């Protein structure tokens, strides 16, 4: 009996223009476009193996060794059934192919970063899941086509189908067929940009992104302004900054958009607070670091951004990273770069 099995991996991505809000919660269609950088370090990835076999009675999935329930109509079930639908189409066109779409599939996924890093794993997880099924089923699908499916697992996952600088275009069609990820620039276009992740807390976050963003959609008046009048111009401006490798503009927009995302979280009823005192201290350090540079006739040297939790991600040209880590260690003497599995220029714990 032949073995039908494939393995794929996908990295974490961190948004510069934040996704926050859905116009369709079932199809996961966003209220605004977003843009992220896919982190290319080997140590921040999900790796997923899928196997199809006629003896498998049902689809099953293990995450970090623990079996997860695949609920009917849930996000996992949707992604798996969409991939099987694409496989059926391939089998219809070439009837000599084995009917893998009718077999059960067993999926085993692992994150190589500790949950303690407090990083969202749904983005890399669903991207790796969709990539491994695409390989198993030998689908002739582009990353953008696969992003349509990963999006239905978790919105931000659609951006992890590409490396480098990636936009998730919100689209306008009710069926979501134009709400997909596109490459703005490959990683090699701007290899000088690095990301430093400051682990402020590894607690599970108080308000999940999924429920938090819908509360914002229902109650925030600021969100409407952001969607209509702010994000479209920012998407354009940051894409241009990336193409021109203009770190000053990239940094300014990234920090502005992180600030506005946290402002709409605060504008939610009841309010959502994702940052804590350590997060705000990191903002102060970066603001001052940039102020001194500009006061001396220089440009911005670093950009902070925060997702739905207190951990900071600092984007900076490589030449500034050592200085930034030294600054953080100076203000947080207990901070210690994780030695394993993170290298010095990867993650620093500032708890
Ligand atoms: C982002 N975040 O663009 C934003 C910034 C958090 C803050 O995408 O409901 O886990 O699974 O689509 O993708 C978090 O939202 O939410 C997120 P679902 P997801 O990265």
Boltz pocket constraint, residues with backbone or C-beta under 6 A from the ligand:
constraints:
  - pocket:
      binder: B
      contacts: [[A, 13], [A, 14], [A, 15], [A, 17], [A, 18], [A, 19], [A, 20], [A, 28], [A, 34], [A, 120], [A, 122], [A, 151], [A, 153], [A, 154], [A, 155], [A, 156], [A, 157], [A, 209], [A, 210], [A, 306], [A, 307], [A, 308]]
      max_distance: 6.0
